[in-house]
């Protein structure tokens, strides 16, 4: 499904959404990150599809989520945080990777 919006009017709002989500990536505690971001990933995918100029921002967000989730898993493996956090972060990293792959498939390659 293709969504069309007046780009000049809505693009700054979408850019603001990506900026805020990028900030939240580092601000939300690792215990809450998975429950916060996982439900948002389909919406980020839709924004990337709808606003092709924002695919790079979506990509940055997915990479940032995967990095912070992986870093949380590494800390967990050192025994410094509860094991459940690492499992959630692994889930978030996997979900971010899958959503990124879907963005590449539908927005860039257009398969």
ChimeraX attribute file (.defattr): number of C-alpha atoms within 10 A of each C-alpha:
attribute: neighborCount
match mode: 1-to-1
recipient: residues
	/A:1	6
	/A:2	6
	/A:3	9
	/A:4	8
	/A:5	10
	/A:6	7
	/A:7	12
	/A:8	8
	/A:9	9
	/A:10	11
	/A:11	16
	/A:12	11
	/A:13	11
	/A:14	18
	/A:15	17
	/A:16	11
	/A:17	14
	/A:18	19
	/A:19	13
	/A:20	11
	/A:21	18
	/A:22	18
	/A:23	12
	/A:24	15
	/A:25	21
	/A:26	13
	/A:27	10
	/A:28	13
	/A:29	11
	/A:30	20
	/A:31	16
	/A:32	12
	/A:33	21
	/A:34	23
	/A:35	13
	/A:36	14
	/A:37	19
	/A:38	19
	/A:39	11
	/A:40	12
	/A:41	20
	/A:42	16
	/A:43	11
	/A:44	26
	/A:45	24
	/A:46	17
	/A:47	23
	/A:48	24
	/A:49	23
	/A:50	18
	/A:51	19
	/A:52	13
	/A:53	14
	/A:54	18
	/A:55	21
	/A:56	11
	/A:57	19
	/A:58	26
	/A:59	21
	/A:60	15
	/A:61	22
	/A:62	25
	/A:63	16
	/A:64	17
	/A:65	28
	/A:66	22
	/A:67	16
	/A:68	18
	/A:69	27
	/A:70	19
	/A:71	17
	/A:72	22
	/A:73	23
	/A:74	16
	/A:75	16
	/A:76	18
	/A:77	13
	/A:78	9
	/A:79	10
	/A:80	10
	/A:81	16
	/A:82	12
	/A:83	14
	/A:84	12
	/A:85	20
	/A:86	22
	/A:87	16
	/A:88	21
	/A:89	28
	/A:90	20
	/A:91	17
	/A:92	25
	/A:93	25
	/A:94	17
	/A:95	21
	/A:96	26
	/A:97	17
	/A:98	14
	/A:99	20
	/A:100	22
	/A:101	15
	/A:102	18
	/A:103	23
	/A:104	18
	/A:105	12
	/A:106	14
	/A:107	18
	/A:108	13
	/A:109	9
	/A:110	10
	/A:111	8
